[in-house]
Amino acid sequence: MQLGTRWAAGSEAPASVPASLRPAIAEVEANLPGTPGASKGHWTLTWLEGRAIAELDAGWEVFQTASGDVVARPFED
């Protein structure tokens, strides 16, 4: 696993975040509960087997499968 970068939810994602993940990240952020302007957590970008994984500490992950599909889902224990 390669550690990437970290950024606040609701702010612009760093350039290192693949374009394929950006729409799903924006959708997750748009549906997060909370007060407008309040912190909704931070994303962490990592790389596993050459594929990007964005994890939101509020309990979400966004990743691209080996077949190229983008998945956004709550963390699974």
ABEGO torsion letter per residue (X at the ends): XBBBBBBBBGBBBBAABBAAAAAAAAAAAAABBEBBGBBAEBBBBBBBGGBBBBBBAAGBBBBBBAAGBBBBBBBBX
